[in-house]
Amino acid sequence: MRFYSTNSPTNTVSAEEALFHSLPADKGLYMPTPLPKPGSAFFESIAGQSLADIGFVISKVFFGDEISENDLYEINQRAFPFDTPVVKLSDELGVLELFHGPSLAFKDVGARYMAAMMSHFSKHQDKEVHILVATSGDTGGAVAMGFHNVPGVRVSILYPSGRVSDLQEKQLTTLGGNVQAFEVDGLFDDCQAIVKQAFLDKELNNQLALSSANSINIFRLIPQGFYYVRAYGQVRDAGKPVVFSTPSGNFGNLSAGVLVQQMGLPVHHFVASTNLNQVVPSYIKTGVYSPMASVPTISNAMDVGAPSNFVRLSHLFDDQHESFRNNISGYYFDDEQTRQGMKRLYEQYDYVACPHTAIGIMGLQQYKQETDQSFVGVALATAHPAKFKPLVEEVIGKPVDVPERLAVMADKHKQSIQIGKEYESFREALLQTV
């Protein structure tokens, strides 16, 4: 498998190069070429297959020429000891729960697969790999847990001070070992800008062998496609078209869904559901893409004003607005609408949802109202509601149970390095840690 840059389609690199050097020098993003297709028989036979089973088959069509079948099997078994079940709320509405991994968020899928892949390829590396990642909430915890104490890897996580939940912050600041957190006096966009600048800093890269675990790394996106396939296998027997609604921030999750759709998964339509950071829904409506400064909301993991993966989505649709709009609808909701949606879900379905999940379900319901089509809608539940315990309890008026693996974080001592939002502030602090 080869990977090309969206800015230089004729220049390609190996899978190993794309994995460890996640951002091309020309500032594009890597995409696979040619896009592999498992075949219609595979998508017709996935009912009952586990996430690891599905990941194994898709991994073979991507990497079977480079990695042995036995190694690919072990990589997927190691990455996915948990499931991603669809919980049925009604005959035409289901919730794809992606929070059954160790950090209780959907990003466990990509982070654990990346960690397993890096562990496999690390024998070819002549020095320690240094992972840089920016987080608006759940990425940090998933990456911290996925890469914690992985041999030959160090992790530096940048997060916006005061803009992640308390439990999210504990997940990414308390592990220690090979994981270091940097608390940035700014927004997520500032964290993301620092990470991107670091990857283009040749001197720093020569010193530290930098790599990314953000969704700019194509190896984060490829495994996220696995759970769309797993979900389809759970609802296809209904005999209706399937529509996915994805709570979206940096749009890596949605890009993964479109990727497997173009590999042959028969998805009828996608819904991009966002908060007030509505850059992509506005583009779908107007055809004009206008990045903005991110707006803080109660659905903080989606507080992204300049989503990196918009370029991937555009590329998948040949930069054609009409093709983009025909495949994806976009809706956005403010904080009050989000609270009301969370409350309605609890009262109508006895289902407790985090704010991101509620936005995903509301987007699906909005699409249903506007199209009046008959379909099975699957909304992605991206995080366990306990990660937003004070907010959720305030909205539904009931206590929220906290899983033990999250509860143990509450009393741990936060350890982070506070820095400004300027790149040099981070660069200086980073070099003092190595």
ABEGO torsion letter per residue (X at the ends): XBBBBAABAABBBBAAAAAABABBAAGBBBBBOBBBBAEAAAAAAABGBBAAAAAAAAAAAAAAAABBAAAAAAAAAAABABBBBBBBABAABBBBBAAABAAGBAAAAAAAAAAAAAAAAAAABABBBBBBBBBAGAAAAAAAAAABGBBGBBBBBBBBBGABBAAAAAAAAAAEEABBBBBBBBBAAAAAAAAAAAAABAAAAAAAGBBBABAABAAAAAAAAAAAAAAAAAAAAAGBBBBBBBBBAAGAAAAAAAAAAAAGBBBABBBBBBBABAAAAAAAAAGBBBBBBBBBBABAAABBABBAAAAAAAAAAGGBAAAAAAABBBBBBBAAAAAAAAAAAAAAAGBBBBAAAAAAAAAAAAAAAAAGBBBBBBBBBABBAAAAAAAAAAAAGBBBBBBAAAAAAAABBBBBBBBBABAAAAAAAAAAAX
